[in-house]
Amino acid sequence: MTRLFRRIVVLLSVVALAGCGGSGDGDEGFIKEYEDLNGMMTQSGTAFLEVEIPDDHVFSPASEDEARGLLDDGHGVIYFGFPSCPWCRNAVGPMDEAAKESGIEEIHYVNVSQIRDGQEGADYYAFLLEELGEFAPEYPTEEDPGARRILVPLVAAVVDGEVVGSHLGSAPSQTDPSVALSDSQREELIGLYTDLFSAVP
């Protein structure tokens, strides 16, 4: 397969996958989103990090109604990310492992790529930003110096509809997301997620 053809395939895959978040595709849908990019190249010519999602993973793509319900008055864990994000590809394995160690049976997954960067779902994205508050980092623009944005991977703990804690990014010591986490970095990230998940009843 030529490099140009591989890039075209990746672009088509990313466009197709971007709309998968919030569709309620279920366990197989999440696996497909992430594993379909294995062996592919990014636009910059870097290989996507290989990801293997176990069949018994805890991720559950959340519909807009499900995410709104959780953030209105529910409790649980919500993960904002998307499959072509290199930091996300490093984070999903440790996140899954930490959830299982913590007794978290489900992590609600919201693929934010389309609602964040396009016109689709603008009201939904505004709702998410409002609910996240200070847990969505400041991202000033010329039009709005106080703007915030959902950067990824963002994992939030929710209790009675309130975000009580979050973790943004991968292991703090990781500097190159195209390289897999070392064993020590993986344990570091698992520990951070485990601490976060302990807030969820």
C-alpha positions as CSV (number, residue, x, y, z in Angstrom):
1,M,0.0,0.0,0.0
2,T,1.5,3.3,-1.0
3,R,1.9,6.1,1.6
4,L,-0.6,8.3,-0.2
5,F,-3.2,5.5,-0.3
6,R,-2.6,4.8,3.4
7,R,-3.1,8.5,4.2
8,I,-6.4,8.5,2.3
9,V,-7.6,5.5,4.1
10,V,-6.7,7.1,7.5
11,L,-8.5,10.3,6.6
12,L,-11.6,8.4,5.6
13,S,-11.4,6.3,8.7
14,V,-11.1,9.3,11.0
15,V,-14.0,11.1,9.3
16,A,-16.1,8.0,9.7
17,L,-15.1,7.4,13.2
18,A,-15.5,10.9,14.4
19,G,-19.2,10.5,14.3
20,C,-19.3,7.3,16.4
21,G,-19.1,8.9,19.8
22,G,-22.5,9.2,21.6
23,S,-24.1,6.8,19.2
24,G,-24.6,4.0,21.7
25,D,-22.7,1.6,19.4
26,G,-21.8,-0.5,22.5
27,D,-18.7,-2.5,23.3
28,E,-17.9,-3.6,19.8
29,G,-18.3,-0.1,18.5
30,F,-15.6,1.2,20.9
31,I,-13.2,-1.6,20.0
32,K,-13.7,-0.9,16.3
33,E,-13.2,2.9,16.7
34,Y,-9.7,2.4,18.4
35,E,-8.4,-0.8,16.8
36,D,-9.3,0.3,13.2
37,L,-6.4,2.8,13.3
38,N,-3.9,0.1,14.2
39,G,-1.4,-0.2,11.3
40,M,-2.4,3.2,9.9
41,M,-0.4,6.4,9.5
42,T,-1.3,9.9,10.8
43,Q,-1.3,12.8,8.4
44,S,2.2,13.7,9.5
45,G,3.4,10.2,8.6
46,T,3.7,8.8,12.1
47,A,2.2,5.4,12.8
48,F,-0.8,5.3,15.1
49,L,0.1,3.7,18.4
50,E,-1.2,0.1,18.4
51,V,-4.1,-0.4,20.8
52,E,-5.7,-3.6,21.8
53,I,-9.0,-3.2,23.6
54,P,-10.0,-6.3,25.7
55,D,-13.4,-7.8,25.0
56,D,-14.4,-7.2,28.7
57,H,-13.5,-3.5,28.6
58,V,-15.6,-1.0,30.6
59,F,-16.1,1.6,28.0
60,S,-19.7,2.4,26.9
61,P,-20.3,5.0,24.2
62,A,-22.8,7.4,25.7
63,S,-25.6,9.0,23.8
64,E,-26.3,12.7,24.3
65,D,-29.2,11.9,26.5
66,E,-27.1,9.5,28.6
67,A,-24.3,12.1,29.1
68,R,-26.8,14.8,29.9
69,G,-28.5,12.5,32.5
70,L,-25.2,11.6,34.1
71,L,-24.2,15.3,34.4
72,D,-27.6,16.4,35.6
73,D,-28.0,14.1,38.6
74,G,-26.1,10.8,38.1
75,H,-22.8,9.5,39.3
76,G,-20.1,7.6,37.4
77,V,-17.1,8.2,35.2
78,I,-17.1,10.0,31.8
79,Y,-14.2,9.9,29.3
80,F,-13.9,12.5,26.6
81,G,-11.6,11.5,23.8
82,F,-11.4,10.2,20.2
83,P,-9.5,7.4,18.5
84,S,-7.0,9.4,16.5
85,C,-5.8,11.3,19.5
86,P,-2.3,9.9,20.4
87,W,-2.7,10.7,24.1
88,C,-6.0,8.9,24.2
89,R,-4.5,5.8,22.6
90,N,-2.0,5.7,25.4
91,A,-4.7,6.3,28.1
92,V,-7.4,3.8,27.3
93,G,-5.6,0.7,28.5
94,P,-4.5,2.1,31.9
95,M,-8.0,3.7,32.3
96,D,-9.7,0.3,31.7
97,E,-7.3,-1.4,34.1
98,A,-7.8,1.2,36.8
99,A,-11.6,1.0,36.5
100,K,-11.6,-2.7,37.0
101,E,-9.3,-2.5,40.0
102,S,-11.6,0.2,41.4
103,G,-14.8,-1.6,40.9
104,I,-16.0,0.8,38.2
105,E,-18.1,-1.3,35.9
106,E,-18.8,1.3,33.2
107,I,-16.9,4.4,31.8
108,H,-19.2,6.6,29.7
109,Y,-17.4,7.5,26.5
110,V,-18.0,10.7,24.6
111,N,-16.2,11.1,21.3
112,V,-15.9,14.9,21.2
113,S,-14.1,15.3,17.9
114,Q,-17.1,16.3,15.9
115,I,-19.1,18.3,18.4
116,R,-15.9,20.2,19.5
117,D,-14.5,21.1,16.2
118,G,-17.6,21.4,14.0
119,Q,-21.0,22.9,13.9
120,E,-22.8,19.7,14.8
121,G,-23.9,19.4,18.4
122,A,-23.0,23.0,19.3
123,D,-25.7,23.1,22.1
124,Y,-24.5,19.8,23.4
125,Y,-20.9,20.9,23.5
126,A,-21.9,24.2,25.3
127,F,-23.8,22.0,27.9
128,L,-20.7,19.9,28.4
129,L,-18.5,22.9,28.9
130,E,-20.9,24.4,31.4
131,E,-21.1,21.2,33.4
132,L,-17.3,20.7,33.4
133,G,-16.7,24.3,34.4
134,E,-13.1,24.7,35.5
135,F,-12.3,21.1,34.7
136,A,-12.4,22.2,31.0
137,P,-9.1,24.1,30.6
138,E,-9.0,27.7,29.5
139,Y,-8.5,28.1,25.8
140,P,-8.6,31.8,25.0
141,T,-9.5,33.0,21.5
142,E,-9.6,36.5,20.0
143,E,-13.3,36.5,20.2
144,D,-13.5,35.1,23.8
145,P,-10.4,35.5,26.0
146,G,-12.2,33.5,28.7
147,A,-13.1,30.6,26.5
148,R,-12.7,27.0,27.6
149,R,-12.3,23.8,25.6
150,I,-12.5,20.1,26.2
151,L,-9.0,18.9,25.7
152,V,-8.4,15.1,25.6
153,P,-8.1,12.6,27.0
154,L,-10.2,14.2,29.8
155,V,-11.6,11.8,32.4
156,A,-14.1,13.1,34.9
157,A,-15.6,11.7,38.1
158,V,-19.2,12.6,38.6
159,V,-21.2,12.4,41.9
160,D,-24.8,13.4,42.1
161,G,-24.5,15.2,38.7
162,E,-21.4,17.3,39.9
163,V,-17.9,16.9,38.4
164,V,-15.8,16.3,41.6
165,G,-12.5,15.6,39.9
166,S,-10.7,15.0,36.7
167,H,-7.5,13.9,35.0
168,L,-6.4,15.5,31.7
169,G,-3.7,13.9,29.5
170,S,-1.6,10.8,30.0
171,A,1.1,10.1,32.6
172,P,2.7,13.5,33.5
173,S,6.1,12.2,32.6
174,Q,5.1,11.2,29.1
175,T,6.4,13.7,26.5
176,D,5.9,11.8,23.2
177,P,2.4,10.3,22.7
178,S,3.5,8.3,19.6
179,V,5.6,6.2,21.9
180,A,3.9,3.7,24.2
181,L,4.0,4.3,27.9
182,S,6.8,2.6,29.8
183,D,5.9,0.2,32.6
184,S,6.5,2.8,35.2
185,Q,4.5,5.5,33.3
186,R,1.6,3.0,32.9
187,E,1.6,2.3,36.7
188,E,1.8,6.1,37.3
189,L,-1.3,6.7,35.1
190,I,-3.2,3.7,36.6
191,G,-2.5,5.2,40.1
192,L,-3.9,8.6,39.0
193,Y,-7.0,7.1,37.6
194,T,-7.5,4.9,40.7
195,D,-7.3,7.9,42.9
196,L,-9.8,9.7,40.7
197,F,-12.2,6.8,40.6
198,S,-12.2,6.5,44.4
199,A,-14.4,9.6,44.5
200,V,-17.3,7.7,42.8
201,P,-19.6,5.8,45.1
